[in-house]
Amino acid sequence: MPNPMVNLLPIVLIFFVMYFLLIRPQQQQQKKTEKMQGGLKKNDSVVTYGGIHGVVVNVKPDTVTLRADENVRLEVDKSAISRLEKEG
């Protein structure tokens, strides 16, 4: 009669593989994005998740104001910033 733990070994092995290939990299990327969003400063060139390119002109605790064109200012949540194009 085989040991019942041997039957659980493939399931445990699959869990570890899924964790290291899918879950852990996603968590690391999320931490990196949150760190970038928390470190935004004036004159940073950014892109939002909606595809809007702009330059940060004002930083508040939860939002940033972007200059999208000469006379166009947009206030967006920091969580809407997807990437930093170049630092100010």
DSSP file (Angstrom, degrees, kcal/mol; ACC not computed):
  #  RESIDUE AA STRUCTURE BP1 BP2  ACC     N-H-->O    O-->H-N    N-H-->O    O-->H-N    TCO  KAPPA ALPHA  PHI   PSI    X-CA   Y-CA   Z-CA
    1    1 A M              0   0    0      0, 0.0     2,-0.0     0, 0.0     0, 0.0   0.000 360.0 360.0 360.0 122.3    0.0    0.0    0.0
    2    2 A P        -     0   0    0      0, 0.0     5,-0.0     0, 0.0     0, 0.0  -0.309 360.0 -98.2 -71.7 153.4    1.6    3.3   -1.1
    3    3 A N    >>  -     0   0    0      1,-0.1     3,-1.1     2,-0.0     4,-0.8  -0.485  24.8-134.3 -67.7 133.4    2.1    6.1    1.3
    4    4 A P  H 3> S+     0   0    0      0, 0.0     4,-0.9     0, 0.0     3,-0.4   0.780 103.9  64.1 -62.7 -25.1   -0.7    8.8    1.1
    5    5 A M  H 3> S+     0   0    0      1,-0.2     4,-1.1     2,-0.2     3,-0.3   0.822  93.4  61.0 -67.7 -29.8    1.9   11.5    1.1
    6    6 A V  H <4 S+     0   0    0     -3,-1.1     3,-0.3     1,-0.2    -1,-0.2   0.851 100.2  55.3 -64.8 -33.8    3.3   10.2   -2.2
    7    7 A N  H  < S+     0   0    0     -4,-0.8     4,-0.4    -3,-0.4    -1,-0.2   0.800 108.2  48.4 -68.7 -28.3   -0.1   11.0   -3.7
    8    8 A L  H  X S+     0   0    0     -4,-0.9     4,-2.3    -3,-0.3     3,-0.2   0.662  89.7  85.0 -84.2 -17.4    0.1   14.6   -2.6
    9    9 A L  H  X S+     0   0    0     -4,-1.1     4,-2.6    -3,-0.3     5,-0.2   0.885  87.3  49.8 -56.5 -45.7    3.6   15.1   -3.9
   10   10 A P  H  > S+     0   0    0      0, 0.0     4,-2.4     0, 0.0    -1,-0.2   0.895 111.5  49.8 -62.0 -37.5    2.6   16.0   -7.5
   11   11 A I  H  > S+     0   0    0     -4,-0.4     4,-2.1    -3,-0.2    -2,-0.2   0.922 112.8  46.2 -65.8 -43.6    0.0   18.6   -6.2
   12   12 A V  H  X S+     0   0    0     -4,-2.3     4,-2.2     2,-0.2    -1,-0.2   0.905 112.4  51.2 -64.7 -41.6    2.6   20.2   -3.9
   13   13 A L  H  X S+     0   0    0     -4,-2.6     4,-2.2    -5,-0.2    -2,-0.2   0.901 109.1  50.2 -62.7 -42.3    5.1   20.2   -6.7
   14   14 A I  H  X S+     0   0    0     -4,-2.4     4,-2.7     2,-0.2    -1,-0.2   0.901 108.7  53.4 -63.0 -41.1    2.7   21.9   -9.1
   15   15 A F  H  X S+     0   0    0     -4,-2.1     4,-2.5     1,-0.2    -2,-0.2   0.935 109.6  47.3 -59.5 -46.9    1.9   24.5   -6.5
   16   16 A F  H  X S+     0   0    0     -4,-2.2     4,-2.4     2,-0.2    -1,-0.2   0.899 112.3  49.4 -63.3 -41.1    5.6   25.4   -6.0
   17   17 A V  H  X S+     0   0    0     -4,-2.2     4,-1.9     2,-0.2     5,-0.3   0.933 112.5  47.5 -63.2 -45.7    6.2   25.6   -9.8
   18   18 A M  H  X>S+     0   0    0     -4,-2.7     4,-2.5     1,-0.2     5,-1.4   0.894 111.5  52.0 -62.0 -40.2    3.1   27.9  -10.2
   19   19 A Y  I  <>S+     0   0    0     -4,-2.5     5,-2.9    -5,-0.2    -2,-0.2   0.947 114.5  40.2 -62.0 -49.2    4.3   30.1   -7.3
   20   20 A F  I  <5S+     0   0    0     -4,-2.4    -1,-0.2     1,-0.2    -2,-0.2   0.736 122.9  40.0 -77.0 -22.1    7.8   30.6   -8.7
   21   21 A L  I  <5S+     0   0    0     -4,-1.9    -2,-0.2    -5,-0.2    -1,-0.2   0.757 133.9   9.0 -95.1 -27.5    6.7   31.0  -12.3
   22   22 A L  I  X5S+     0   0    0     -4,-2.5     4,-1.3    -5,-0.3    -3,-0.2   0.780 125.2  40.8-119.2 -55.6    3.5   33.1  -12.0
   23   23 A I  I  ><S+     0   0    0     -5,-1.4     4,-2.2     2,-0.2     5,-0.2   0.944 112.7  48.5 -71.9 -50.1    2.7   34.5   -8.5
   24   24 A R  H  ><S+     0   0    0     -5,-2.9     4,-2.2     1,-0.2     5,-0.2   0.919 111.5  48.3 -61.9 -47.6    6.1   35.6   -7.3
   25   25 A P  H  > S+     0   0    0      0, 0.0     4,-2.2     0, 0.0    -1,-0.2   0.882 111.6  51.5 -61.2 -35.7    7.2   37.5  -10.4
   26   26 A Q  H  X S+     0   0    0     -4,-1.3     4,-2.2     2,-0.2    -2,-0.2   0.904 109.6  49.3 -67.0 -40.2    3.8   39.3  -10.5
   27   27 A Q  H  X S+     0   0    0     -4,-2.2     4,-2.2     2,-0.2    -1,-0.2   0.897 111.0  50.0 -64.7 -40.0    4.2   40.3   -6.8
   28   28 A Q  H  X S+     0   0    0     -4,-2.2     4,-2.1     2,-0.2    -2,-0.2   0.900 110.8  49.1 -65.3 -40.8    7.7   41.7   -7.5
   29   29 A Q  H  X S+     0   0    0     -4,-2.2     4,-2.4     2,-0.2    -2,-0.2   0.891 110.1  51.6 -65.0 -39.5    6.4   43.7  -10.5
   30   30 A Q  H  X S+     0   0    0     -4,-2.2     4,-2.5     2,-0.2    -2,-0.2   0.905 109.8  48.8 -65.0 -41.6    3.6   45.1   -8.4
   31   31 A K  H  X S+     0   0    0     -4,-2.2     4,-2.2     2,-0.2    -1,-0.2   0.902 111.2  50.6 -63.3 -41.0    6.1   46.2   -5.7
   32   32 A K  H  X S+     0   0    0     -4,-2.1     4,-2.1     2,-0.2    -2,-0.2   0.906 111.7  47.5 -63.3 -42.4    8.3   47.8   -8.3
   33   33 A T  H  X S+     0   0    0     -4,-2.4     4,-2.6     2,-0.2    -2,-0.2   0.911 111.6  50.1 -66.0 -43.0    5.3   49.7   -9.8
   34   34 A E  H  X S+     0   0    0     -4,-2.5     4,-2.1     1,-0.2    -2,-0.2   0.879 110.3  50.6 -63.9 -37.7    4.1   50.9   -6.4
   35   35 A K  H  X S+     0   0    0     -4,-2.2     4,-1.2     2,-0.2    -1,-0.2   0.913 111.3  48.4 -65.2 -42.6    7.6   52.1   -5.6
   36   36 A M  H  < S+     0   0    0     -4,-2.1     3,-0.4     1,-0.2    -2,-0.2   0.921 112.1  48.9 -62.8 -44.2    7.8   54.0   -8.9
   37   37 A Q  H >< S+     0   0    0     -4,-2.6     3,-0.9     1,-0.2    -1,-0.2   0.862 111.3  50.0 -65.7 -35.6    4.3   55.6   -8.3
   38   38 A G  H 3< S+     0   0    0     -4,-2.1    -1,-0.2     1,-0.2    -2,-0.2   0.733 109.3  52.6 -73.2 -22.6    5.3   56.6   -4.7
   39   39 A G  T 3< S+     0   0    0     -4,-1.2    -1,-0.2    -3,-0.4    -2,-0.2   0.230  76.3 134.2 -99.6  14.0    8.5   58.2   -6.0
   40   40 A L    <   +     0   0    0     -3,-0.9     2,-0.3    -4,-0.1    -3,-0.0  -0.359  30.2 177.2 -64.3 142.0    7.0   60.5   -8.6
   41   41 A K    >   -     0   0    0      1,-0.0     3,-1.6    17,-0.0    15,-0.2  -0.909  37.2 -64.1-141.3 170.0    8.3   64.0   -8.6
   42   42 A K  T 3  S+     0   0    0     -2,-0.3    15,-0.2     1,-0.2    46,-0.2  -0.212 116.1  20.3 -57.7 141.2    7.9   67.2  -10.6
   43   43 A N  T 3  S+     0   0    0     13,-3.2     2,-0.3     1,-0.3    -1,-0.2   0.489  84.3 141.6  75.4   8.1    9.1   67.2  -14.2
   44   44 A D    <   -     0   0    0     -3,-1.6    12,-2.7    12,-0.2     2,-0.6  -0.629  50.1-133.9 -74.7 136.8    9.0   63.4  -14.5
   45   45 A S  E     +AB  55  86A   0     41,-3.0    40,-2.5    -2,-0.3    41,-1.4  -0.843  37.9 171.0 -93.5 122.5    7.7   62.2  -17.9
   46   46 A V  E     -AB  54  84A   0      8,-2.8     8,-2.3    -2,-0.6     2,-0.4  -0.802  31.0-141.8-131.4 166.9    5.1   59.5  -17.4
   47   47 A V  E     -AB  53  83A   0     36,-2.1    35,-2.2    -2,-0.3    36,-1.8  -0.999  20.9-141.0-129.1 134.0    2.5   57.4  -19.3
   48   48 A T  E >   - B   0  81A   0      4,-2.1     3,-1.7    -2,-0.4    33,-0.2  -0.405  29.9-106.0 -86.4 168.5   -0.8   56.5  -17.8
   49   49 A Y  T 3  S+     0   0    0     31,-2.6    32,-0.1     1,-0.3    -1,-0.1   0.755 122.5  59.7 -64.0 -23.4   -2.6   53.1  -18.1
   50   50 A G  T 3  S-     0   0    0     30,-0.3    -1,-0.3     2,-0.1    31,-0.1   0.501 122.7-106.6 -82.4  -3.8   -5.0   54.9  -20.5
   51   51 A G    <   +     0   0    0     -3,-1.7     2,-0.5     1,-0.3    -2,-0.1   0.554  68.8 147.3  93.4   8.7   -2.0   55.8  -22.8
   52   52 A I        -     0   0    0      1,-0.0    -4,-2.1     2,-0.0     2,-0.4  -0.680  35.5-151.4 -82.7 125.2   -1.8   59.5  -21.9
   53   53 A H  E     +A   47   0A   0     -2,-0.5     2,-0.3    -6,-0.2    -6,-0.2  -0.798  32.6 143.1 -94.0 136.2    1.7   60.9  -22.1
   54   54 A G  E     -A   46   0A   0     -8,-2.3    -8,-2.8    -2,-0.4     2,-0.4  -0.976  46.8-110.8-162.5 173.7    2.4   63.8  -19.8
   55   55 A V  E     -AC  45  67A   0     12,-1.6    12,-2.8    -2,-0.3     2,-0.3  -0.958  37.1-116.3-116.9 132.8    4.8   65.6  -17.5
   56   56 A V  E     + C   0  66A   0    -12,-2.7   -13,-3.2    -2,-0.4    10,-0.2  -0.520  37.9 166.9 -70.1 125.7    4.2   65.8  -13.8
   57   57 A V  E     +     0   0A   0      8,-3.2     2,-0.3     1,-0.4     9,-0.2   0.578  67.2  19.3-112.6 -18.2    3.7   69.4  -12.6
   58   58 A N  E     - C   0  65A   0      7,-1.2     7,-2.8   -17,-0.1     2,-0.5  -0.976  62.1-155.6-154.2 139.4    2.3   68.8   -9.1
   59   59 A V  E     + C   0  64A   0     -2,-0.3     5,-0.2     5,-0.2   -17,-0.1  -0.974  14.6 175.6-121.0 125.9    2.4   65.8   -6.7
   60   60 A K        -     0   0    0      3,-3.0    18,-0.0    -2,-0.5    -2,-0.0  -0.694  48.9 -92.7-115.2 172.4   -0.2   65.3   -4.0
   61   61 A P  S    S+     0   0    0      0, 0.0     3,-0.0     0, 0.0    -1,-0.0   0.882 120.6  11.2 -56.7 -41.0   -0.4   62.4   -1.6
   62   62 A D  S    S+     0   0    0     15,-0.0    16,-2.3    16,-0.0    17,-0.4   0.567 127.9  42.6-114.0 -12.3   -2.9   60.4   -3.8
   63   63 A T  E     - D   0  77A   0     14,-0.3    -3,-3.0    15,-0.1     2,-0.3  -0.860  57.0-152.3-133.1 163.8   -2.9   62.2   -7.1
   64   64 A V  E     -CD  59  76A   0     12,-2.8    12,-2.7    -2,-0.3     2,-0.5  -0.976  17.5-132.5-132.1 150.4   -0.5   63.9   -9.6
   65   65 A T  E     -CD  58  75A   0     -7,-2.8    -8,-3.2    -2,-0.3    -7,-1.2  -0.914  25.4-160.8-103.6 126.7   -1.2   66.7  -12.0
   66   66 A L  E     -CD  56  74A   0      8,-3.7     8,-2.6    -2,-0.5     2,-0.7  -0.835  16.3-141.6-108.4 143.2    0.0   66.1  -15.5
   67   67 A R  E     +CD  55  73A   0    -12,-2.8   -12,-1.6    -2,-0.4     6,-0.2  -0.920  25.2 170.9 -99.0 111.4    0.7   68.6  -18.3
   68   68 A A  E     -     0   0A   0      4,-1.8     2,-0.3    -2,-0.7    -1,-0.2   0.737  68.2  -7.9 -92.7 -26.4   -0.4   66.8  -21.5
   69   69 A D  E >  S- D   0  72A   0      3,-1.1     3,-0.9     1,-0.0    -1,-0.2  -0.862  94.8 -70.1-154.0-176.4   -0.1   69.9  -23.7
   70   70 A E  T 3  S+     0   0    0      1,-0.3    -1,-0.0    -2,-0.3     0, 0.0   0.908 130.4  14.4 -52.2 -51.3    0.6   73.6  -23.4
   71   71 A N  T 3  S+     0   0    0     -3,-0.0     2,-0.6    -4,-0.0    -1,-0.3   0.062 105.4 101.5-115.3  24.1   -2.7   74.5  -21.7
   72   72 A V  E <   +D   69   0A   0     -3,-0.9    -4,-1.8     2,-0.0    -3,-1.1  -0.942  42.2 176.4-117.1 118.5   -4.0   71.0  -20.7
   73   73 A R  E     -D   67   0A   0     -2,-0.6     2,-0.4    -6,-0.2    -6,-0.2  -0.971   6.2-170.3-120.2 134.7   -3.6   69.9  -17.1
   74   74 A L  E     -D   66   0A   0     -8,-2.6    -8,-3.7    -2,-0.4     2,-0.6  -0.986  12.8-150.7-125.5 132.2   -5.0   66.5  -15.9
   75   75 A E  E     +D   65   0A   0     -2,-0.4     2,-0.3   -10,-0.3   -10,-0.2  -0.915  28.8 169.4-102.1 119.9   -5.2   65.4  -12.3
   76   76 A V  E     -D   64   0A   0    -12,-2.7   -12,-2.8    -2,-0.6     2,-0.1  -0.892  38.6 -97.2-128.2 156.2   -5.0   61.6  -12.1
   77   77 A D  E >   -D   63   0A   0     -2,-0.3     3,-1.6   -14,-0.2   -14,-0.3  -0.398  32.4-122.5 -65.5 148.3   -4.6   59.1   -9.3
   78   78 A K  G >  S+     0   0    0    -16,-2.3     3,-1.7     1,-0.3    -1,-0.1   0.840 112.7  64.3 -60.5 -31.4   -1.0   57.9   -8.8
   79   79 A S  G 3  S+     0   0    0    -17,-0.4    -1,-0.3     1,-0.3   -16,-0.1   0.640  90.9  66.2 -68.9 -12.1   -2.2   54.4   -9.4
   80   80 A A  G <  S+     0   0    0     -3,-1.6   -31,-2.6   -32,-0.1     2,-0.6   0.556  77.6  98.8 -83.9  -8.5   -3.1   55.4  -13.0
   81   81 A I  E <   +B   48   0A   0     -3,-1.7   -33,-0.3    -4,-0.3     3,-0.1  -0.700  47.7 178.4 -83.1 120.7    0.6   55.9  -13.8
   82   82 A S  E     -     0   0A   0    -35,-2.2     2,-0.3    -2,-0.6   -34,-0.2   0.843  59.4  -0.2 -93.1 -37.1    1.9   52.8  -15.6
   83   83 A R  E     -B   47   0A   0    -36,-1.8   -36,-2.1   -47,-0.1     2,-0.6  -0.997  58.3-122.3-154.1 158.8    5.5   53.8  -16.3
   84   84 A L  E     -B   46   0A   0     -2,-0.3   -38,-0.3   -38,-0.2     3,-0.1  -0.897  19.3-172.0-100.7 115.8    8.1   56.4  -16.0
   85   85 A E  E    S-     0   0A   0    -40,-2.5     2,-0.3    -2,-0.6   -39,-0.2   0.961  70.6 -19.0 -74.3 -53.1    9.5   57.5  -19.4
   86   86 A K  E     -B   45   0A   0    -41,-1.4   -41,-3.0   -43,-0.0    -1,-0.3  -0.981  69.7-109.5-155.0 147.9   12.3   59.7  -18.0
   87   87 A E              0   0    0     -2,-0.3   -43,-0.2   -43,-0.2   -44,-0.1  -0.480 360.0 360.0 -79.7 148.6   13.0   61.3  -14.7
   88   88 A G              0   0    0    -46,-0.2    -1,-0.1    -2,-0.2   -44,-0.1   0.471 360.0 360.0 -60.4 360.0   12.8   65.1  -14.4
